[in-house]
Amino acid sequence: MSLPHGVHLTIPPPKGGESILTNEALEFLAMLHRTFNTRRKELLENRKAVQAELDKVGVKLCSTLRSGNKGAQASTQLHLCLASLRERPC
């Protein structure tokens, strides 16, 4: 399996994976990574800063991954955990 420039697989693809991990698909993934990785890291760092502020008052920021029916797109939703709000002393 020949890989696009700059792409390195850390594990071998599963049996039959070559039909999914085509050069075009890998090039697309590499483009997404190169385009959005810096912003992704910024957002993760911001999330840590926000959580540090929330920790001061005992609130947890939760990340849940929800997927609908079979074949539906998964979406990530951030929300304040209501349980942590209820556990705070008034």
N, C-alpha and C positions, 0 to 999 in steps of 0.2 A: 504494500500500500504506500504510494507516494504521497507525501504531505505538502501542503502549501508552505511557502517561505515563512519561517518564524513560528510554525505550529508544531507543538510537541505533545504527543499523547503520553500521559503518565502511566496508563495501563493499556493493555491490548484491547481492541474492540471485541465485544462478545461475538460469538459465532453468528455469522450473517450480518454483522454490524457494518460491514463494508458497503452494503447496499444502501444504508442510511447515511453513514459518515462519508459521503462522497467528497471529492475535492471542492465542489461548489458549496456544499453545506459547511465544510470546515473553513473555507474562505469567508463565508458569511458570518460564522461564529467569531472568527478572528477579527473581522471588521467591527462587529458589535463590541467585542472586548476592547479593541483599540479606541473606539469612539466613546464608550460610556464608562470604562473602568475608573478613570480619574474621578468622574462625578459620583460613581457608586461608592468609592472610598470616602469622598467628602461627606456624602449622606450618612454613611456608617459612623464616621467620626462625630458628626452632628448628633446622631442618635445617642451616642455614648454621652455627649455633653448634656443633652436633654435628660437622659436617664439619671445622670449624676445630680442634676437639679431636682428631679422628682424624688430621688432617693432621700434627699434632705427632709422631705415631708412624708416619706413612706409610701409613695405611689409607684407602682411598677408599670412600665410601658410594655405591652405584650404584642407579639407578632404572631398572627395565626395564618396558616395557609389553608385556604378553603378551595375545594374543587367541587363543582356541581355534578351533574349527571355524567355518565360515561362519555368521554370525548369533549366535555366542556372545558373551557380554559380555566386554569387555576388563577386565582387572584389573591394578592397579599393584602391584608387589611390590618392596619395598626389601630389599636384602641387602648384606652385605659382599662385596666382590670378592675372591674367593679368590686371584686372581693377585697382588693387591697384598699380601696376607698372605704369600704364598710368596716375594715379592721382598724382604721385609724382612730385614735382617741379624739373626742371632740374638745 
